[in-house]
Amino acid sequence: MGKFLLWAVIILAVLFVSRVLSHQKAHARQAAARRQAADAKAASEAMVRCAHCRIYLPRSEAYQSQGKTWCSAEHARLGLDQ
């Protein structure tokens, strides 16, 4: 009977430790997902519209000239010639 109780205590201890570790891993995964979502939201940037062809593009890729936004140097040249 003594051996049975010893094995039962060992098995319960192993199950308890595995449950605690899995709980900690789940919290770590949730925190990482929240950080990744916050980083993705911060990485998004404003979209602007080309004054010539009217397509939208990220502000970092746009050309700016005389207060207008262009998608390429060619469209900026065409737009300024008008």
PyMOL commands that place a pseudoatom at each C-alpha (Angstrom):
pseudoatom trace, name=CA, resn=MET, resi=1, chain=A, elem=C, hetatm=0, pos=[0.000, 0.000, 0.000]
pseudoatom trace, name=CA, resn=GLY, resi=2, chain=A, elem=C, hetatm=0, pos=[2.892, 2.354, 0.781]
pseudoatom trace, name=CA, resn=LYS, resi=3, chain=A, elem=C, hetatm=0, pos=[4.377, 1.975, -2.715]
pseudoatom trace, name=CA, resn=PHE, resi=4, chain=A, elem=C, hetatm=0, pos=[0.999, 2.702, -4.284]
pseudoatom trace, name=CA, resn=LEU, resi=5, chain=A, elem=C, hetatm=0, pos=[0.655, 5.978, -2.337]
pseudoatom trace, name=CA, resn=LEU, resi=6, chain=A, elem=C, hetatm=0, pos=[4.219, 6.978, -3.230]
pseudoatom trace, name=CA, resn=TRP, resi=7, chain=A, elem=C, hetatm=0, pos=[3.555, 6.405, -6.951]
pseudoatom trace, name=CA, resn=ALA, resi=8, chain=A, elem=C, hetatm=0, pos=[0.243, 8.237, -6.744]
pseudoatom trace, name=CA, resn=VAL, resi=9, chain=A, elem=C, hetatm=0, pos=[1.945, 11.267, -5.152]
pseudoatom trace, name=CA, resn=ILE, resi=10, chain=A, elem=C, hetatm=0, pos=[4.709, 11.209, -7.800]
pseudoatom trace, name=CA, resn=ILE, resi=11, chain=A, elem=C, hetatm=0, pos=[2.186, 11.012, -10.638]
pseudoatom trace, name=CA, resn=LEU, resi=12, chain=A, elem=C, hetatm=0, pos=[0.094, 13.833, -9.189]
pseudoatom trace, name=CA, resn=ALA, resi=13, chain=A, elem=C, hetatm=0, pos=[3.216, 15.977, -8.757]
pseudoatom trace, name=CA, resn=VAL, resi=14, chain=A, elem=C, hetatm=0, pos=[4.243, 15.399, -12.384]
pseudoatom trace, name=CA, resn=LEU, resi=15, chain=A, elem=C, hetatm=0, pos=[0.742, 16.267, -13.600]
pseudoatom trace, name=CA, resn=PHE, resi=16, chain=A, elem=C, hetatm=0, pos=[0.700, 19.416, -11.470]
pseudoatom trace, name=CA, resn=VAL, resi=17, chain=A, elem=C, hetatm=0, pos=[4.104, 20.568, -12.744]
pseudoatom trace, name=CA, resn=SER, resi=18, chain=A, elem=C, hetatm=0, pos=[3.138, 19.908, -16.379]
pseudoatom trace, name=CA, resn=ARG, resi=19, chain=A, elem=C, hetatm=0, pos=[-0.086, 21.873, -15.933]
pseudoatom trace, name=CA, resn=VAL, resi=20, chain=A, elem=C, hetatm=0, pos=[1.749, 24.841, -14.399]
pseudoatom trace, name=CA, resn=LEU, resi=21, chain=A, elem=C, hetatm=0, pos=[4.306, 24.828, -17.233]
pseudoatom trace, name=CA, resn=SER, resi=22, chain=A, elem=C, hetatm=0, pos=[1.629, 24.666, -19.938]
pseudoatom trace, name=CA, resn=HIS, resi=23, chain=A, elem=C, hetatm=0, pos=[-0.227, 27.529, -18.258]
pseudoatom trace, name=CA, resn=GLN, resi=24, chain=A, elem=C, hetatm=0, pos=[2.934, 29.646, -18.303]
pseudoatom trace, name=CA, resn=LYS, resi=25, chain=A, elem=C, hetatm=0, pos=[3.551, 28.828, -21.981]
pseudoatom trace, name=CA, resn=ALA, resi=26, chain=A, elem=C, hetatm=0, pos=[-0.001, 29.840, -22.869]
pseudoatom trace, name=CA, resn=HIS, resi=27, chain=A, elem=C, hetatm=0, pos=[0.450, 33.201, -21.147]
pseudoatom trace, name=CA, resn=ALA, resi=28, chain=A, elem=C, hetatm=0, pos=[3.759, 33.731, -22.950]
pseudoatom trace, name=CA, resn=ARG, resi=29, chain=A, elem=C, hetatm=0, pos=[2.101, 32.944, -26.327]
pseudoatom trace, name=CA, resn=GLN, resi=30, chain=A, elem=C, hetatm=0, pos=[-0.737, 35.391, -25.612]
pseudoatom trace, name=CA, resn=ALA, resi=31, chain=A, elem=C, hetatm=0, pos=[1.714, 38.134, -24.637]
pseudoatom trace, name=CA, resn=ALA, resi=32, chain=A, elem=C, hetatm=0, pos=[3.737, 37.532, -27.806]
pseudoatom trace, name=CA, resn=ALA, resi=33, chain=A, elem=C, hetatm=0, pos=[0.580, 37.689, -29.928]
pseudoatom trace, name=CA, resn=ARG, resi=34, chain=A, elem=C, hetatm=0, pos=[-0.431, 40.972, -28.277]
pseudoatom trace, name=CA, resn=ARG, resi=35, chain=A, elem=C, hetatm=0, pos=[3.046, 42.435, -28.901]
pseudoatom trace, name=CA, resn=GLN, resi=36, chain=A, elem=C, hetatm=0, pos=[2.963, 41.289, -32.530]
pseudoatom trace, name=CA, resn=ALA, resi=37, chain=A, elem=C, hetatm=0, pos=[-0.475, 42.856, -33.056]
pseudoatom trace, name=CA, resn=ALA, resi=38, chain=A, elem=C, hetatm=0, pos=[0.714, 46.119, -31.514]
pseudoatom trace, name=CA, resn=ASP, resi=39, chain=A, elem=C, hetatm=0, pos=[3.818, 46.106, -33.730]
pseudoatom trace, name=CA, resn=ALA, resi=40, chain=A, elem=C, hetatm=0, pos=[1.734, 45.453, -36.837]
pseudoatom trace, name=CA, resn=LYS, resi=41, chain=A, elem=C, hetatm=0, pos=[-0.600, 48.300, -35.960]
pseudoatom trace, name=CA, resn=ALA, resi=42, chain=A, elem=C, hetatm=0, pos=[2.341, 50.657, -35.408]
pseudoatom trace, name=CA, resn=ALA, resi=43, chain=A, elem=C, hetatm=0, pos=[3.940, 49.568, -38.693]
pseudoatom trace, name=CA, resn=SER, resi=44, chain=A, elem=C, hetatm=0, pos=[0.923, 50.531, -40.798]
pseudoatom trace, name=CA, resn=GLU, resi=45, chain=A, elem=C, hetatm=0, pos=[1.242, 53.827, -42.600]
pseudoatom trace, name=CA, resn=ALA, resi=46, chain=A, elem=C, hetatm=0, pos=[-1.017, 56.335, -44.279]
pseudoatom trace, name=CA, resn=MET, resi=47, chain=A, elem=C, hetatm=0, pos=[-2.077, 55.844, -47.874]
pseudoatom trace, name=CA, resn=VAL, resi=48, chain=A, elem=C, hetatm=0, pos=[-2.068, 58.730, -50.354]
pseudoatom trace, name=CA, resn=ARG, resi=49, chain=A, elem=C, hetatm=0, pos=[-3.526, 59.129, -53.836]
pseudoatom trace, name=CA, resn=CYS, resi=50, chain=A, elem=C, hetatm=0, pos=[-1.619, 59.936, -57.012]
pseudoatom trace, name=CA, resn=ALA, resi=51, chain=A, elem=C, hetatm=0, pos=[-2.840, 63.220, -58.516]
pseudoatom trace, name=CA, resn=HIS, resi=52, chain=A, elem=C, hetatm=0, pos=[-2.412, 61.833, -62.053]
pseudoatom trace, name=CA, resn=CYS, resi=53, chain=A, elem=C, hetatm=0, pos=[-3.654, 58.231, -62.132]
pseudoatom trace, name=CA, resn=ARG, resi=54, chain=A, elem=C, hetatm=0, pos=[-5.619, 58.315, -58.851]
pseudoatom trace, name=CA, resn=ILE, resi=55, chain=A, elem=C, hetatm=0, pos=[-4.191, 55.081, -57.401]
pseudoatom trace, name=CA, resn=TYR, resi=56, chain=A, elem=C, hetatm=0, pos=[-3.434, 54.751, -53.698]
pseudoatom trace, name=CA, resn=LEU, resi=57, chain=A, elem=C, hetatm=0, pos=[0.052, 54.021, -52.434]
pseudoatom trace, name=CA, resn=PRO, resi=58, chain=A, elem=C, hetatm=0, pos=[1.936, 54.217, -49.117]
pseudoatom trace, name=CA, resn=ARG, resi=59, chain=A, elem=C, hetatm=0, pos=[3.120, 57.704, -48.216]
pseudoatom trace, name=CA, resn=SER, resi=60, chain=A, elem=C, hetatm=0, pos=[6.734, 56.488, -47.968]
pseudoatom trace, name=CA, resn=GLU, resi=61, chain=A, elem=C, hetatm=0, pos=[6.708, 55.438, -51.657]
pseudoatom trace, name=CA, resn=ALA, resi=62, chain=A, elem=C, hetatm=0, pos=[5.035, 58.587, -53.021]
pseudoatom trace, name=CA, resn=TYR, resi=63, chain=A, elem=C, hetatm=0, pos=[6.663, 61.578, -54.713]
pseudoatom trace, name=CA, resn=GLN, resi=64, chain=A, elem=C, hetatm=0, pos=[5.701, 65.012, -53.391]
pseudoatom trace, name=CA, resn=SER, resi=65, chain=A, elem=C, hetatm=0, pos=[5.892, 68.103, -55.569]
pseudoatom trace, name=CA, resn=GLN, resi=66, chain=A, elem=C, hetatm=0, pos=[4.182, 71.502, -55.273]
pseudoatom trace, name=CA, resn=GLY, resi=67, chain=A, elem=C, hetatm=0, pos=[1.791, 70.224, -52.619]
pseudoatom trace, name=CA, resn=LYS, resi=68, chain=A, elem=C, hetatm=0, pos=[0.603, 67.261, -54.674]
pseudoatom trace, name=CA, resn=THR, resi=69, chain=A, elem=C, hetatm=0, pos=[1.335, 63.565, -54.392]
pseudoatom trace, name=CA, resn=TRP, resi=70, chain=A, elem=C, hetatm=0, pos=[2.466, 61.370, -57.296]
pseudoatom trace, name=CA, resn=CYS, resi=71, chain=A, elem=C, hetatm=0, pos=[3.078, 57.641, -57.666]
pseudoatom trace, name=CA, resn=SER, resi=72, chain=A, elem=C, hetatm=0, pos=[6.173, 58.059, -59.866]
pseudoatom trace, name=CA, resn=ALA, resi=73, chain=A, elem=C, hetatm=0, pos=[8.543, 60.670, -61.194]
pseudoatom trace, name=CA, resn=GLU, resi=74, chain=A, elem=C, hetatm=0, pos=[6.972, 60.277, -64.641]
pseudoatom trace, name=CA, resn=HIS, resi=75, chain=A, elem=C, hetatm=0, pos=[3.492, 61.115, -63.334]
pseudoatom trace, name=CA, resn=ALA, resi=76, chain=A, elem=C, hetatm=0, pos=[4.900, 64.062, -61.398]
pseudoatom trace, name=CA, resn=ARG, resi=77, chain=A, elem=C, hetatm=0, pos=[6.448, 65.366, -64.622]
pseudoatom trace, name=CA, resn=LEU, resi=78, chain=A, elem=C, hetatm=0, pos=[3.223, 64.806, -66.576]
pseudoatom trace, name=CA, resn=GLY, resi=79, chain=A, elem=C, hetatm=0, pos=[1.127, 66.461, -63.904]
pseudoatom trace, name=CA, resn=LEU, resi=80, chain=A, elem=C, hetatm=0, pos=[3.377, 69.498, -63.606]
pseudoatom trace, name=CA, resn=ASP, resi=81, chain=A, elem=C, hetatm=0, pos=[3.370, 69.999, -67.421]
pseudoatom trace, name=CA, resn=GLN, resi=82, chain=A, elem=C, hetatm=0, pos=[-0.411, 70.542, -67.422]
for i in range(1, 82): cmd.bond("trace and resi %d" % i, "trace and resi %d" % (i + 1))
show_as sticks, trace
zoom trace
